[in-house]
Amino acid sequence: MKKSNLVVILFLIAHIGVIFYIYPLKIMSSIGYGHWLPVLITVSFQLVFLFVYLKGLSYFPNQDLISIFSLERKLLARVLMFPFMIYLFNSLLVVTRAYAEIITIIFLQNTPIWAIDLLIIFIAGYIAIKGFNTILYTALAVFFLFIPIIFFAVVTSFQNAQLLNIFPITPENLTFIYNDQFLISFFAVSPFLFLGFIPSRIDYEPKKIMTAAICLSPVYLLSVYVPILTFGPHTASTFLLPFSTTMDTISIRWLVFDRITIFYMLSIVTFSLIFGALLIWMLSLIIHRLYLPSLRKDWTGILIGALAFACGLILQGFDEIDAVYKFDLPLRVYSLACIPVILLIFGLKKGRKRHEQDSI
């Protein structure tokens, strides 16, 4: 398979793993009904800034984000990438810790959370240290193993759906735009940032990435509306994992296994490992090339994993994880919106210089 297609698969997996975990609850917590509007805003935000990001990168063929920012001055690159680096680390921290909590709740009630967190970071770190090619081929294997399970889970989740639960459709106001929970939900669009770190030897087609992003739009909608159609908006918003709880209501007599939830959550956790590996890999690149060039990249990855594990021990439960999400809000805006815009400005500046040189 062409590596450009592998990049698309990685793009899909990284997003799906985050969407089904965090997105439904945050959207439901931000608005009482008319959930399609915040979903539409989220999807539109992703498409707009993903386009800006890809457009900016297109001005610098065979270069990644670090190289592009370093073209001006290395000090400028360090300044621009520092808040971005903090955001990536916080994302790694909350993803690994949150999924450790989820695994404890669903699979391993008697296992210490620190042991699960350590295992998640170890697996993600090992994949990251092996390099981007390993991440790509691991994503391919995971895609073919678990996407059929996700598809089956989504299709069967309509078993107990009640269409009347979709009403009322119109939101009563737009105050949700300022709601912390709605702003936290934008974490679900953040995986696209890895596109700025893809090695120059790997070509990918921006059109395919945009097509994949458009294909993800129904996933955002389904992750929110399937629990709402099953339980109603008020009841669904009280669940920690709305979609997973919906899976528990499914009863299929001909199915050999009693609970689809186990396989569904196993799929989502595996997807999150790929996203975690991406985060460690990106952090290793930034630190090695901008801050600690004398430190080998593999050792950088090990130190990042160790620091994430140590910080994860401080967090106690989902309330403190949620506090990290809220702390991250300015960094999230900077990383998802400002970085693509700055990149596009650099690209337009380069294009203008090239045009002036050609006209002389």
C-alpha positions as CSV (number, residue, x, y, z in Angstrom):
1,M,0.0,0.0,0.0
2,K,1.2,3.5,-0.8
3,K,2.4,5.5,2.1
4,S,0.2,8.4,1.2
5,N,-2.8,6.1,1.9
6,L,-1.2,5.0,5.1
7,V,-1.1,8.6,6.2
8,V,-4.8,8.9,5.5
9,I,-5.5,5.7,7.6
10,L,-3.3,7.2,10.5
11,F,-5.3,10.4,10.2
12,L,-8.6,8.5,10.6
13,I,-7.5,6.3,13.4
14,A,-6.0,9.1,15.5
15,H,-9.2,11.1,15.3
16,I,-11.6,8.2,15.9
17,G,-9.8,7.2,19.1
18,V,-10.3,10.7,20.5
19,I,-13.8,11.4,19.2
20,F,-15.5,8.5,20.8
21,Y,-13.8,9.1,24.1
22,I,-14.1,12.8,24.8
23,Y,-16.4,14.4,22.3
24,P,-20.0,13.1,23.1
25,L,-19.9,14.0,26.8
26,K,-18.3,17.5,26.3
27,I,-20.9,18.4,23.6
28,M,-23.8,17.1,25.7
29,S,-22.5,19.0,28.8
30,S,-22.3,22.2,26.9
31,I,-25.9,22.4,25.6
32,G,-29.2,20.9,26.5
33,Y,-30.6,20.3,23.0
34,G,-29.9,21.2,19.4
35,H,-26.5,19.4,19.6
36,W,-26.1,19.5,15.8
37,L,-25.1,23.1,16.0
38,P,-21.9,22.7,18.2
39,V,-21.1,19.6,16.1
40,L,-21.4,21.7,12.9
41,I,-19.1,24.3,14.4
42,T,-16.5,21.8,15.4
43,V,-16.5,20.1,12.0
44,S,-16.3,23.5,10.2
45,F,-13.5,24.6,12.5
46,Q,-11.5,21.4,11.6
47,L,-12.1,21.7,7.9
48,V,-11.1,25.4,7.8
49,F,-8.0,25.2,9.8
50,L,-6.9,21.8,8.3
51,F,-7.2,23.5,4.9
52,V,-5.1,26.5,6.2
53,Y,-2.5,24.1,7.7
54,L,-2.2,22.0,4.5
55,K,-2.1,25.2,2.4
56,G,0.7,26.6,4.5
57,L,2.7,23.3,4.3
58,S,2.3,23.3,0.5
59,Y,4.5,26.4,0.2
60,F,7.4,24.4,1.7
61,P,7.7,21.0,-0.1
62,N,9.8,18.4,1.6
63,Q,10.0,20.4,4.9
64,D,8.3,19.9,8.2
65,L,7.0,22.5,10.7
66,I,10.2,22.7,12.6
67,S,12.3,23.3,9.5
68,I,9.8,25.9,8.2
69,F,9.9,28.0,11.4
70,S,13.6,27.6,11.6
71,L,14.0,29.3,8.2
72,E,13.4,32.7,9.8
73,R,15.5,32.2,12.9
74,K,16.0,29.3,15.2
75,L,15.2,31.5,18.2
76,L,11.8,32.3,16.6
77,A,11.2,28.6,16.0
78,R,11.9,27.9,19.7
79,V,9.5,30.7,20.8
80,L,6.7,29.6,18.4
81,M,7.0,25.9,19.2
82,F,7.3,26.1,23.0
83,P,3.6,26.6,23.8
84,F,2.8,24.0,21.1
85,M,5.2,21.6,22.8
86,I,3.5,22.1,26.1
87,Y,0.1,21.5,24.5
88,L,1.3,18.2,23.0
89,F,2.7,17.1,26.3
90,N,-0.5,17.9,28.2
91,S,-2.4,16.0,25.5
92,L,-0.2,13.0,26.0
93,L,-0.7,13.2,29.8
94,V,-4.5,13.4,29.7
95,V,-4.9,10.7,26.9
96,T,-2.8,8.1,28.6
97,R,-4.2,8.8,32.1
98,A,-7.8,9.0,30.9
99,Y,-7.6,5.7,29.1
100,A,-5.9,4.1,32.1
101,E,-9.0,5.2,34.1
102,I,-11.3,3.8,31.5
103,I,-9.5,0.4,31.3
104,T,-9.7,0.2,35.1
105,I,-13.5,0.8,35.0
106,I,-14.3,-1.6,32.2
107,F,-11.6,-4.3,32.1
108,L,-9.3,-4.4,35.1
109,Q,-11.1,-3.2,38.3
110,N,-8.5,-4.7,40.6
111,T,-5.4,-3.5,38.8
112,P,-3.7,-0.3,40.1
113,I,-4.1,2.6,37.7
114,W,-0.4,3.4,37.8
115,A,0.4,0.0,36.3
116,I,-2.1,0.4,33.5
117,D,-0.8,4.0,32.8
118,L,2.7,2.6,32.7
119,L,1.8,-0.1,30.3
120,I,0.0,2.4,27.9
121,I,3.0,4.8,28.0
122,F,5.4,1.9,27.5
123,I,3.6,0.6,24.4
124,A,3.0,4.1,22.9
125,G,6.6,5.0,23.6
126,Y,8.0,1.9,22.1
127,I,6.1,2.5,18.9
128,A,7.2,6.1,18.8
129,I,10.9,5.3,19.3
130,K,10.8,2.9,16.4
131,G,10.0,5.8,14.1
132,F,7.2,7.1,11.9
133,N,7.2,4.1,9.6
134,T,6.4,1.9,12.5
135,I,3.6,4.1,13.5
136,L,2.2,4.0,10.0
137,Y,2.3,0.2,9.7
138,T,1.0,-0.3,13.2
139,A,-1.9,2.0,12.3
140,L,-2.6,-0.1,9.1
141,A,-2.7,-3.3,11.2
142,V,-5.0,-1.7,13.8
143,F,-7.2,-0.3,11.0
144,F,-8.0,-3.7,9.5
145,L,-8.4,-5.4,12.8
146,F,-10.6,-2.9,14.6
147,I,-12.5,-0.7,12.1
148,P,-14.9,-3.6,11.3
149,I,-15.7,-3.8,15.1
150,I,-16.2,0.0,15.3
151,F,-18.5,-0.2,12.2
152,F,-20.5,-3.1,13.7
153,A,-20.8,-1.3,17.0
154,V,-22.1,1.9,15.4
155,V,-24.6,0.1,13.2
156,T,-26.0,-2.1,16.0
157,S,-26.1,0.9,18.4
158,F,-29.3,2.1,16.7
159,Q,-31.1,-1.0,18.1
160,N,-32.8,1.0,21.0
161,A,-32.9,4.4,19.3
162,Q,-36.0,6.5,19.7
163,L,-36.4,9.2,17.0
164,L,-38.4,11.4,19.3
165,N,-35.4,11.9,21.5
166,I,-33.9,14.1,18.8
167,F,-36.4,16.9,19.6
168,P,-36.3,19.8,20.2
169,I,-33.9,20.4,17.4
170,T,-33.3,24.1,17.7
171,P,-30.8,25.4,20.3
172,E,-32.4,27.8,22.8
173,N,-29.4,30.2,22.6
174,L,-25.7,30.4,21.6
175,T,-24.2,30.6,25.1
176,F,-22.7,27.2,24.7
177,I,-19.9,28.9,22.6
178,Y,-18.4,30.3,25.8
179,N,-18.9,27.0,27.7
180,D,-15.7,25.4,28.9
181,Q,-17.0,21.9,28.0
182,F,-17.7,23.0,24.4
183,L,-14.2,24.5,24.1
184,I,-12.7,21.3,25.6
185,S,-14.4,19.3,22.9
186,F,-12.1,20.9,20.3
187,F,-9.5,18.5,21.6
188,A,-11.1,15.9,19.3
189,V,-9.9,17.8,16.2
190,S,-6.2,18.1,17.4
191,P,-4.7,15.0,15.8
192,F,-4.4,16.6,12.4
193,L,-1.4,18.5,13.8
194,F,0.9,15.5,13.1
195,L,0.7,16.3,9.4
196,G,3.2,19.1,9.9
197,F,5.9,16.6,11.2
198,I,5.7,14.0,8.4
199,P,9.2,13.2,7.1
200,S,10.1,14.6,3.7
201,R,10.6,11.1,2.2
202,I,6.9,10.3,2.7
203,D,4.5,12.0,0.3
204,Y,0.9,12.4,1.0
205,E,-2.0,14.0,-0.9
206,P,-3.7,16.9,0.8
207,K,-6.9,16.2,-1.2
208,K,-7.1,12.8,0.4
209,I,-6.6,14.2,3.8
210,M,-9.4,16.8,3.2
211,T,-11.6,13.9,1.9
212,A,-10.9,11.9,5.1
213,A,-11.7,14.9,7.3
214,I,-15.0,15.3,5.5
215,C,-15.7,11.5,6.0
216,L,-15.1,12.0,9.7
217,S,-18.0,14.5,9.9
218,P,-20.7,11.9,10.4
219,V,-18.5,10.2,13.1
220,Y,-18.7,13.4,15.2
221,L,-22.4,13.5,14.7
222,L,-23.0,9.8,15.4
223,S,-20.9,9.8,18.6
224,V,-23.2,12.5,20.0
225,Y,-26.6,11.5,18.7
226,V,-26.6,7.7,19.1
227,P,-26.6,8.0,23.0
228,I,-29.1,10.9,22.7
229,L,-31.5,8.8,20.6
230,T,-31.1,5.9,23.0
231,F,-31.4,7.6,26.4
232,G,-32.6,11.1,25.7
233,P,-30.4,14.2,26.0
234,H,-30.7,14.7,29.7
235,T,-30.0,11.1,30.7
236,A,-27.2,10.7,28.2
237,S,-25.3,13.7,29.5
238,T,-25.0,12.1,32.9
239,F,-22.9,9.2,31.7
240,L,-19.1,9.3,31.8
241,L,-18.9,7.4,28.6
242,P,-22.2,7.9,26.7
243,F,-21.4,5.8,23.6
244,S,-19.9,3.0,25.7
245,T,-23.0,3.0,27.9
246,T,-25.1,2.7,24.7
247,M,-23.2,-0.4,23.7
248,D,-24.2,-2.0,27.0
249,T,-27.9,-1.8,26.0
250,I,-27.4,-3.8,22.8
251,S,-28.7,-7.4,22.9
252,I,-28.0,-9.7,19.9
253,R,-29.0,-13.3,20.4
254,W,-26.9,-14.8,17.6
255,L,-23.8,-13.1,18.8
256,V,-21.4,-15.4,20.6
257,F,-20.2,-12.8,23.0
258,D,-22.4,-11.2,25.7
259,R,-21.1,-7.7,25.5
260,I,-20.1,-5.7,22.4
261,T,-18.8,-3.0,24.8
262,I,-15.6,-4.9,25.5
263,F,-14.6,-5.1,21.9
264,Y,-15.7,-1.6,21.2
265,M,-13.6,-0.2,24.0
266,L,-10.6,-2.4,23.1
267,S,-10.7,-0.9,19.6
268,I,-10.9,2.7,21.0
269,V,-8.1,2.1,23.5
270,T,-5.9,0.7,20.7
271,F,-6.6,3.7,18.6
272,S,-5.6,5.9,21.5
273,L,-2.2,4.1,21.7
274,I,-1.5,5.1,18.1
275,F,-2.4,8.7,19.0
276,G,-0.2,8.5,22.1
277,A,2.7,7.2,20.0
278,L,2.2,10.2,17.6
279,L,2.4,12.6,20.5
280,I,5.6,11.1,21.9
281,W,7.1,11.1,18.4
282,M,6.3,14.7,17.7
283,L,7.6,15.8,21.1
284,S,10.8,13.9,20.5
285,L,11.4,15.7,17.2
286,I,10.7,19.2,18.7
287,I,12.9,18.7,21.8
288,H,15.7,17.0,19.8
289,R,15.9,19.5,17.0
290,L,15.2,22.8,18.9
291,Y,16.1,22.4,22.5
292,L,18.4,19.4,23.2
293,P,20.1,18.4,20.0
294,S,22.8,16.6,21.9
295,L,20.3,14.1,23.3
296,R,19.5,11.1,21.1
297,K,15.9,11.0,19.9
298,D,15.2,7.6,21.4
299,W,16.4,8.8,24.8
300,T,14.2,11.9,24.4
301,G,11.2,9.6,23.8
302,I,12.1,7.7,27.0
303,L,12.4,10.8,29.1
304,I,9.0,12.1,27.7
305,G,7.3,8.9,28.6
306,A,8.8,8.9,32.1
307,L,7.8,12.5,32.7
308,A,4.2,11.8,31.5
309,F,4.0,8.8,33.8
310,A,5.3,10.8,36.8
311,C,2.8,13.6,36.1
312,G,0.1,11.1,35.6
313,L,0.6,9.8,39.2
314,I,-0.4,13.3,40.4
315,L,-3.8,13.2,38.6
316,Q,-6.6,11.6,40.7
317,G,-9.7,10.8,38.7
318,F,-11.5,12.5,35.8
319,D,-12.1,15.8,37.7
320,E,-8.4,16.5,37.7
321,I,-8.0,15.3,34.1
322,D,-10.8,17.8,33.2
323,A,-8.9,20.5,35.0
324,V,-5.9,19.9,32.7
325,Y,-8.2,20.2,29.7
326,K,-9.4,23.6,31.0
327,F,-5.9,24.7,31.7
328,D,-5.1,23.8,28.1
329,L,-7.7,26.0,26.5
330,P,-5.3,28.9,25.5
331,L,-2.7,26.5,24.3
332,R,-5.4,24.6,22.3
333,V,-6.5,27.8,20.6
334,Y,-2.8,28.6,19.8
335,S,-2.0,25.1,18.5
336,L,-5.1,24.5,16.5
337,A,-5.7,28.0,15.1
338,C,-2.6,30.2,15.5
339,I,0.0,27.7,14.3
340,P,-1.8,27.0,11.0
341,V,-2.3,30.8,10.4
342,I,1.3,31.6,11.2
343,L,2.4,28.8,8.9
344,L,0.2,30.2,6.1
345,I,1.6,33.7,6.6
346,F,5.1,32.3,6.3
347,G,4.0,30.5,3.1
348,L,2.4,33.6,1.6
349,K,5.6,35.6,2.4
350,K,7.7,33.0,0.7
351,G,5.4,33.0,-2.3
352,R,5.5,36.8,-2.6
353,K,9.4,36.8,-2.5
354,R,9.5,34.1,-5.2
355,H,7.1,36.2,-7.4
356,E,9.2,39.3,-6.9
357,Q,12.4,37.4,-7.9
358,D,10.7,35.9,-11.0
359,S,9.5,39.4,-12.1
360,I,13.0,40.9,-11.9
